[in-house]
Amino acid sequence: MKQAKNIYLVGLMGAGKTTIGRQLAKALGLHFYDSDKAIEDSTGVNIPTIFEYEGEEGFRLREMAVIEQLTRLEGIVLATGGGAIIREQNRIALQQYGFVVYLQCSVDKILHRTRRDNQRPLLNTDNPRARLETLYAEREPLYLSCADYKIDTGIMPSKLVVKNILKEFKAQNRS
């Protein structure tokens, strides 16, 4: 088993990557990063604006550069964007440099969590449920392919999710 100094969180939007990531970082005394926030900080604009002017492809190129940069750091918890795993280069970097946790969550729960959030360009559609179902079907195999550990964040409180991830992370690093 690999020894990892970093924890990387993957999963669909609304699965809890930022919430869980902050709690994990605090529990471990590590720095927390959110790849979407890092992109916004570096560009000075929000994600929907990047999508508007550069499209998804432009955003994905920026995301790839940020993930390349952040995965070179040691002692961090990183919440990735929901689509970060689309690019093979990102999946490889995540697997190579950290303990990858797939935060799985049902479409129903994600719809509930994101219902008032207008900062999610991929959900700005007439049928957010259908869009999420498509994203789930396309991305789930990619999340699973790079994950060292999978946990369902829709069926337990975040503190319990964090406790389970910490237990698995520590077990992996003892091996």
Secondary structure, 3 states (H helix, E strand, C coil): CCCCCCEEEECCCCCCHHHHHHHHHHHHCCEEEEHHHHHHHHHCCCHHHHHHHHHHHHHHHHHHHHHHHHCCCCCEEEECCCCHHHCHHHHHHHHHHCEEEEEECCHHHHHHHHCCCCCCHHHCCCCHHHHHHHHHHHHHHHHHHHCCEEEECCCCCHHHHHHHHHHHHHHHHHC
